């Protein structure tokens, strides 16, 4: 077995994020970053990287299986083929991306990427595991057509890396390059909620697909980022699942199976926009308006830093861990991310979530040390302390001051 050096994508992400932040401050544009939104964006990115550990290998295996059994052609490895492959990859992306905006169930997977009301490298991390799953299904077209899976996988890495750098406001117009490539200016348009910018610039690498299919729009007025109907929440769970909840509620209200199918396969603009407001009353009760203190920000930042450190170690040493250890660590990270979203939302039930996380940590240690007594002791501690009002008051004073 050997180390998985893909883990170094994590520190590389923060290296470029730090450089972007420094450049923004140098340009006196530090307001391009906000604490709450950046934490929420990074949380989504951590979850996607975590879950991708468990599905990426399966899709790579699927690429080889499709290529070996169903490939329409067997395209040789030649430098000219790389040119064809990068064009084909970007064309597949264009249609995956466009359908992700035009079909409700696909928009439910993609909407998380557009929720942020800021636009920087943290937004590039806002990819859900369901979006990654759907995207990989579309990539299966490439080995089916006859491109060797090893070439496809390499191209997807290049393609994905390029799109990261288009999520920034500190780079202006790039002159003649904008006639060939999707630039930050083009992608800012795609993330904008201005009426003239909606459903434009779906390309990821080349701009000519949008011009060919009449979905191109040049950046003119200042973009307003986010959704046309903002979600008003940094909750990790709400951000991931609110649109599917809206779809389910829409189906419940719809009469007849045709109307219900239209909810699933219809356009997002056809879904009743009042449904979200009704669900917000139920699932987003009015939160306390507290000014975040330095201690609160430090506590929350520590949570994210621990998640990132754990994720880095998990990816790096993934080949040395058994399935139980992988799932224990993955569940611990997910619980922490949910907790971070709840902290941002000032939810009172985070107190109990902290105990859940404590039990997971001691459960993992007990498993590794083969010491069930340790878990029993921690369970007794949780049962006794969680019932104490004094402990709860101390916790909320510590976190929210």
N, C-alpha and C positions, 0 to 999 in steps of 0.2 A: 504493500500500500504506500501511498505518497500523499503529500500535502496538495490541497486544492487551491491553486494560486488565483483562481477566480475571486477569492476573498478580497484581493487587493483592489477590486473595483470600489469597495466601500471607502477606504481612505482616499482613493483617487477622486471620488465624487466630492468629498469634503475639501480636498485641495483646490479643485476648480471653483467650488462654492465660496471658499474663503477668498480666492483671487477676485471673483466677481464682486463680493461684498466690499473688498478694499478698493476696487475700481469705482464702485458706486459712491463710496465715501469720498474718494478723491474728486469725483465729479459733483460732490455735494448733493448726492441723490440717495442718501442712506435710507430715505423713506420708502425706497423700493422693497425694503424688507420689513416685515412686522413679526413680532415674537410669536403671537398665537398662530398666525397663518403658517409660518415657517415650521413650527413644531408639528402642526397638523399635516403639512405636506410631507415632511420627513417620516412621520409615522406611517403614512400610506405606503411610502417607498420601502420602508423596512419590512412591512407585511408582505409586499409583493416579492422582494428578494428572498424572504424566508420561505414562502410557499412555492416559489419557483424551484427551490432545491428539490422539492418532492415531485415536480411534474416535468422539469426540463429534460431529464434523462429519458423519461417515457416518450416524449415527443421526438427526441433525437432517434430513439429506437424505432418510432413509427415512421420517420423519414426513410430509414434504411429498409424497413419492411415494405413500404409502398414502392420504393425504388426497385427492390429485388423482385417483387411479385406483379406490379401493375404499371411500371414505367412504360409510357407510350414510345419513347425513344431512349437511347443510351448516348447522351451527348458527351463527346470526348473533352478532356481537360486541355484547353488551349487558351492562350491569352485573349483571343477574340471572344471566346465563350464567357470570359469574365465580364466583358463589356455587355454582352447580351444578358447575362445573369443579373447584373446590377440594374439594368433597365427593367427586366422582368420582375425583380424583387420590388422595385419602386412602384411598378404598375399594380402588382398585387396589393401592396400597401395602400395605394390610392383608393382602390375599390373597397378594401376592408374598412378603411378609415371613413370613406364616404357613407357606406352602408351603416357604419357605427353611429352616424348622425341622422340617418333617415329611417331606421327601423327601431321600434321601441325597445325590444328586448336587448338589442345590441347597444343602444344608447344607454340602457341601464348599466351595462358593463363599462362604458366609456365616459359616462357623465362625471365620474369622480375626477378625471383628469382636467375637467373644465371648471371645477367648483371654486378654485382659488381666485380671490380678487386681487392678487398680486401676480407678477410675472417675472420669475427668476429661475435659477437652476433648481431650486427646491421643487418647483412645479413639474419639472421633468420627471421627478420621482413618483408623481401621483398616477400610478398604474396599478389597477387591481388585478388580483390573480385571475378573475373571470375574464378580464380584458386580455390578459396574456394567453389564456386558454383559447379564446376565440381567434386571436391573432395567429397562434400556432396552427390552428385548423386551416386557416387560409394559406399559411406557408406550405402546407402539404401539397398544394398545387405544383410547387416547383419540382420536388422529386417525382411526382406523378408525370410531369411533362418530360422528365428525363435528365434533369440536372443532378449530379452526384451529391448525396447528402453532405459529404464533407465540404464541398464547395458552398452548398446552401448555408450550412451552419457558420462558416467563416464569413460569408456575405452578410448574414443577419447580425453578426457582431459589429461589422463595419457600419452597417445601416443604422443600427441602434445607437452606436456611439455618436454618429453625426447628428442625429436628431436631438441629442442632449444639448448640444451647443446652440441650438436655435431658440432655446427658452431663456432669453435675456433681453433686457431693455437698455443695457449699456452700450450695445453696438448699434449704430445707426444704419443708414442706407449704404450699400456696398457697390453702387455703380453698376457696371456692365455684368457683374456676377449675378445680379438679380434677374437677368434674362435667361439664366441657365439653372441656377440652384435655388432651393428654398432657403431663404436667409432669415435671420431673426426678425427682420421687418415683415416678411411674408407671414411668418408664424405668429407674430403678434396679432395680425389681422385675424388669424384663425381662432385665437383665444379670446377675441373681443366679443362683447355683447351688443355693440352698436348695430343698429338695424342693417346698415349697408354692408357690415362685415360678417353677418351670420351665415354659416354654412359656406364658407369660402376657404380656399387654399388648403386643400386636403393633402397635397403632396408632402413627402417627407424628405426627399433628396433633390429631385428635379422639379422645376416649375412648369415644364411644358405639358404635363398631364392636365393640370388645372386650366391651362390656356386651351388645350385641345377639347376638353369636356365642358368648357364655359363655366368654370367655378373659380376663376382667378379674380382677385381684387387687390389692387395696390394700396399700401398704407398711406392714408391721407390725413384725416383728422385723428387726434389722439385716441387710441383705443381705451375702452372701459372694459376691464377684465372681469371674468366670472360668468355666471349664468344670467339669463334675462330675468329669472326669478330666483334670487339668491337663497341659499338654504338656511342661512342665519344660524349656523351651528358648526362647531369644531369637533363634535362628537365623532369618534372613530367609527362607531357602529352606524350612526345615522347617515354619515357621509357615504358609507358603503351600500346601504340597503334601502335608503328612503325611496329611490325611484321604483324599485321592485315592489315596495309596499304600496306606492301610488298606483302601479299597474294592477296589483291584486285588488285594491279597492275599486279601481275603475272597472275591472271585470265583474266585481260583485254588484256594482250599480248598473252594469250594462244588461240589456234585455236581449236574449237569444244568443246562440253560439256564434253567429256571424259577427255580432257586435263585440263579443268577447275576443274573438280571434283578431279583430281589428285593433284591439288594445295591444295585443302582443306583437303583431306584425305591421301595425300602422305607423304613422309618423309621430314624433314626439309632440309636434304642435297641435295634433288632434286630441291629445289627452287633456281632459278637463283640468285646467290650472288651479281650480279651487280645491281639488282633492288634497294637494300638499298643505294648503292652509288648514284644512280640517284635521289632517294628521298631525300637524304641528301643535295644535291645541291639546291633543292627546299625549303625544310622545316628547314634546319639547316644552315642558312647563316653564313658566317664567323663572329665569335664573337670577340669582343674587348679583347685583352690580357691585363688584368689589374691585378696587384698584389693585392690580397685581403688584406685590411687594418684591424687593430684591430676593428675599428668602423664598418666596413662592417660585419665582423664575429659576432660582438656583436649584430648588428641589425638582422642578419639572425637567430642567436641562440635565440634571443628574440621571433621571429616569431614562431619558432618551440616550444619553451617553452609555449607560449600562446596557441598553438594548443593542446599540450599535457594536459595542465591544463583544457582547455575547454572540451577536450575529456574525461578526468577523471570525471569531473563534470557531463557531459552528461550521461555517463554510470551509475554513482552512483545514479543520480536522475531521471533516465529515466522513472520510473513509475509515477513520479509527473508531467511530461510534456505532453502537448497535441501534436497532430500530426504536427500542424503548427509550434510550437516552436521547435520540433525535426528537421524538415526540414530546418528551418531558420538557426539553429546552425550548422547542417551538411553542408549546402551550404557554410556557412561562413568558416568552417574549410577547405573544399575542395578548395575554392578560395585562401585561404592563402597558401595551399600546392602548388598550381599551381604557385603562386607568388614566393614562395621560390625557385622552380625549375627555374623560369625565372630570378631570381636574380643571381643564380649560373651561368646561361648562359649569363648574362649581356644583357638581352633583353630590348629594349627601351620601349616596350609596358607595362612594369610593372607599369609605372606611372598611366596609365588608370585603371589597375587592382587594384591599391591601392584605387582609388575612388570607384570602384565597391564594394570593401570590406567595405568602409566607409558607403556607402548607405545601405548595408546589415545590418550593425551594428545599424545604426540609424533606419532602418526599423523595426528591432526586438524590439528595445527600444520603438519606437512609438506604435508598436502593444501591448506591455506589458502595457504601460502607457495609452493606448487609446488616443494618442496624435498625430493625423496626421499632426498637424502644425509643429512638430519637424522634420518630414520627409521632408516636403515641404521646410523648412529652409535649411536643409542639401543638398537638391537637388539644391537649388539656389546657395549655397556655392560651390558645385561641378561644376556647369555650369560656374560660374564666374572665379573660381581659375584655373580650368583645361584649360581654354583658354589663360591663362597668361604664356608667355614664361619665365618670370622671376621665376615663381613658379616651372616650370619644371626644369630650370637650377639649382635652389636651391636644389631641390629634388635629382637630379643626383649627385651634388657635395656632398650632405650629405651622400648618399648611397655609391657611388663609389670613392669619394674624387679624 
